[in-house]
Amino acid sequence: MTPPKTKGRSRWPLWTGLGVGVFLVVLLSCCGGAYLFYQATVAPSIGVTNAITEFCVDEETLDYEGAYSQLSQNLQSQIPQSTFVTDNQQYDNAKGPVATCQINTSGGSSVSGSTYTYTLNVTRDITYSGVITVVKNGSNWLINSIDPALPVT
């Protein structure tokens, strides 16, 4: 005669706990991956466009010392601040002040390491287009080169 079957402990709580644990690990991995993707792709471009926007606002408001502060040390070593200010004032007299300064969204952009390149449109008497590069310097993004076709240097 076989002994009667006794009901053992249910394993439902164990499997439920394991399932929830696996779900949380997968969820946190996805969130971490999304955060790393954001930090690697979106966050830098926001910093870059903010640097260009600040430079443009300084140019539009005739704050040439402020615009100069947006230049990298490399570019500042090539253009003394007094020359930068004087050149912009001469452009103001000859071509009118900067009416608009903005990234040309259809002009394309490129990224090479920590260097971002954009096409910039600057309107004085007419609209000028040229390339501007921005590099990371510590935690700041600074303008490292400005196309000579742009009347802002």
Backbone hydrogen bonds, N-H to C=O, Kabsch-Sander energy under -0.5 kcal/mol:
donor,donor_aa,acceptor,acceptor_aa,energy
8,G,6,T,-0.5
15,W,11,R,-2.3
16,T,12,W,-2.5
17,G,13,P,-2.4
18,L,14,L,-2.4
19,G,15,W,-2.4
20,V,16,T,-2.6
21,G,17,G,-2.3
22,V,18,L,-2.6
23,F,19,G,-2.4
24,L,20,V,-2.5
25,V,21,G,-2.2
26,V,22,V,-2.5
27,L,23,F,-2.7
28,L,24,L,-2.7
29,S,25,V,-2.1
30,C,26,V,-2.3
31,C,27,L,-2.5
32,G,28,L,-2.7
33,G,29,S,-2.5
34,A,30,C,-2.5
35,Y,31,C,-2.4
36,L,32,G,-2.4
37,F,33,G,-2.4
38,Y,34,A,-2.4
39,Q,35,Y,-2.6
40,A,36,L,-2.0
41,T,37,F,-2.0
42,V,37,F,-0.6
42,V,38,Y,-0.7
43,A,38,Y,-2.7
45,S,41,T,-0.9
46,I,42,V,-1.8
47,G,43,A,-2.1
48,V,44,P,-2.5
49,T,45,S,-2.5
50,N,46,I,-2.2
51,A,47,G,-1.9
52,I,48,V,-2.2
53,T,49,T,-2.7
54,E,50,N,-2.6
55,F,51,A,-2.1
56,C,52,I,-2.7
57,V,53,T,-2.8
58,D,54,E,-2.3
59,E,55,F,-2.2
60,E,56,C,-2.8
61,T,57,V,-2.0
62,L,59,E,-1.1
63,D,58,D,-2.6
64,Y,62,L,-1.4
67,A,63,D,-2.2
68,Y,64,Y,-2.2
69,S,65,E,-1.6
70,Q,66,G,-0.5
70,Q,67,A,-1.4
71,L,68,Y,-1.8
72,S,143,I,-3.2
76,Q,72,S,-2.8
77,S,73,Q,-2.1
78,Q,74,N,-0.6
78,Q,75,L,-0.8
79,I,75,L,-1.6
84,F,80,P,-2.4
85,V,81,Q,-2.7
86,T,82,S,-2.5
87,D,83,T,-3.0
88,N,84,F,-2.0
89,Q,85,V,-2.3
90,Q,86,T,-2.4
91,Y,87,D,-2.3
92,D,88,N,-2.4
93,N,89,Q,-2.0
94,A,90,Q,-2.5
95,K,91,Y,-3.6
96,G,91,Y,-0.7
96,G,92,D,-1.2
99,A,123,T,-3.3
100,T,123,T,-1.1
102,Q,121,N,-2.5
104,N,119,T,-3.2
105,T,103,I,-1.0
107,G,104,N,-1.4
110,S,117,T,-2.1
112,S,115,T,-2.7
115,T,112,S,-1.6
116,Y,114,S,-0.5
116,Y,134,V,-2.8
117,T,110,S,-2.8
118,Y,132,I,-2.7
119,T,108,G,-0.9
120,L,118,Y,-0.5
120,L,130,G,-3.6
121,N,102,Q,-3.2
122,V,128,Y,-2.7
123,T,100,T,-3.1
124,R,122,V,-0.6
124,R,126,I,-2.4
128,Y,122,V,-3.4
128,Y,126,I,-0.5
130,G,120,L,-1.9
132,I,118,Y,-2.8
133,T,145,S,-2.1
134,V,116,Y,-2.8
135,V,142,L,-2.9
136,K,114,S,-0.9
137,N,140,N,-3.9
140,N,137,N,-2.0
142,L,135,V,-2.9
142,L,140,N,-0.5
143,I,70,Q,-3.0
144,N,133,T,-2.8
145,S,133,T,-1.3
147,D,131,V,-2.4
150,L,147,D,-2.3
152,V,150,L,-2.1
153,T,150,L,-0.6
